[in-house]
Amino acid sequence: MKLTRTLTLLFLLISMHTMAQKEPNYDESKVPALSLPDLFISESGAYIKSKTEWENVRKPEIFKLFEREVYGQIPKDFDQITFELVSQTANPYEDISTLEEVNITVLRNGKSHTMRLNFFLPKTGNGPFPVILLINYKPKYADGRLNEEGFWPVKELIERGFATASFHAETVAPDQVESFQSGIISTLYPEQSGLADGIKALGAWGWGAMRAMDYFEHHPKVDSQKSILVGFSRSGKAALWTSANDPRWAITFANESGCGGAALSKRKFGETVEAINRRFPHWFADNFKKYNENEESLPLDQHMLPGLIAPRAVYYASAREDQWADPKGEYLGLSLGSRVYSEIYGKKAEFLTEFEQFSGPVHLESVGYHIREGKHNLTWEDWRIFLEFVEKNL
């Protein structure tokens, strides 16, 4: 009996090690033939043709699928929200901006949670100003200082006439398997814990972005109708799901968001559903784990996500060396998803170029994409090209 237990344990350890060492696929010839759910066929088999049918039938179906099977819920209810200006950090750009450090406190069922928003407003002009919010998971950029790559280019955004804000993801849900519930989930929404479609870290970060929007809507110097939500990598996934839940964002920019964000899961290229759930089991709904190494059974894919944001603008960006995020899968996710913009909302949003022939940015009506040279990062080059799209679409 003891030998049997030892052998069983050894087998499990070997299996876990093998799984952990599994090489990602970067070979296009090994990508399975894609069989994607049709955007316009409802669950009852009806073909969706009109805006009314899309918004009343198909769009709610797709939203429920993503909520149940991929991201989990983002609770919308609370009892009270308050905003308190504090002053704890020196403004690194005081010549051109004012810095508002805002404690946003939300009360629900007798318990409260406070998150911090760092908000820069231009000193030139009277406003109201369009606003750009970055969902940030890098602590060293929390105070708005520009790093050498331009991750959050506060100075450049202010000089172009934007107000800009950021909050750190840790202030609503720590990015840790052991402690992600210790923010808003355990405090404000404990009933969500343990649900197969309960809120997880990505949804919590989306909740934080919504509370920032609550502040913008009440700010006299902010034009909240001209609001832009930006996320990079994991926060790019959160940005897309946030915008699908909250129609107040005029433009959503997901930079190199990869698996569970922009990229098609069924391609099984680079980071897969199994790989992301194994490394970051606290990001997505527990239901998403059903599709580990089983992407073919997914009743949806990421090409259906832009349709939840339409007709509002959505923008994707990739990096050529970031094969883990599957640039081709990201491009396909948007180019296929853009059919909702063109066929339902009548926008000039058709992608006419195959990914292999793609070179410069594609800036269409309400949808856009670019790919730059280099690795996984949010750089000033990404911002510069994206802002060209903003000029045409905001």
Secondary structure as GFF3:
##gff-version 3
##sequence-region A 1 394
A	DSSP	alpha_helix	2	20	.	.	.	ID=ss1
A	DSSP	three_ten_helix	28	30	.	.	.	ID=ss2
A	DSSP	alpha_helix	51	53	.	.	.	ID=ss3
A	DSSP	pi_helix	54	58	.	.	.	ID=ss4
A	DSSP	alpha_helix	59	66	.	.	.	ID=ss5
A	DSSP	pi_helix	67	71	.	.	.	ID=ss6
A	DSSP	beta_strand	80	86	.	.	.	ID=ss7
A	DSSP	beta_strand	97	108	.	.	.	ID=ss8
A	DSSP	beta_strand	111	122	.	.	.	ID=ss9
A	DSSP	beta_strand	129	136	.	.	.	ID=ss10
A	DSSP	three_ten_helix	139	141	.	.	.	ID=ss11
A	DSSP	alpha_helix	154	159	.	.	.	ID=ss12
A	DSSP	beta_strand	163	168	.	.	.	ID=ss13
A	DSSP	three_ten_helix	169	171	.	.	.	ID=ss14
A	DSSP	three_ten_helix	180	182	.	.	.	ID=ss15
A	DSSP	alpha_helix	184	188	.	.	.	ID=ss16
A	DSSP	three_ten_helix	190	192	.	.	.	ID=ss17
A	DSSP	alpha_helix	201	217	.	.	.	ID=ss18
A	DSSP	beta_strand	222	232	.	.	.	ID=ss19
A	DSSP	alpha_helix	234	245	.	.	.	ID=ss20
A	DSSP	beta_strand	251	255	.	.	.	ID=ss21
A	DSSP	three_ten_helix	265	267	.	.	.	ID=ss22
A	DSSP	alpha_helix	273	279	.	.	.	ID=ss23
A	DSSP	three_ten_helix	286	291	.	.	.	ID=ss24
A	DSSP	three_ten_helix	295	297	.	.	.	ID=ss25
A	DSSP	three_ten_helix	302	304	.	.	.	ID=ss26
A	DSSP	alpha_helix	306	309	.	.	.	ID=ss27
A	DSSP	beta_strand	313	319	.	.	.	ID=ss28
A	DSSP	three_ten_helix	323	325	.	.	.	ID=ss29
A	DSSP	alpha_helix	327	337	.	.	.	ID=ss30
A	DSSP	alpha_helix	339	339	.	.	.	ID=ss31
A	DSSP	pi_helix	340	344	.	.	.	ID=ss32
A	DSSP	three_ten_helix	355	357	.	.	.	ID=ss33
A	DSSP	beta_strand	362	363	.	.	.	ID=ss34
A	DSSP	beta_strand	367	372	.	.	.	ID=ss35
A	DSSP	alpha_helix	380	393	.	.	.	ID=ss36
###
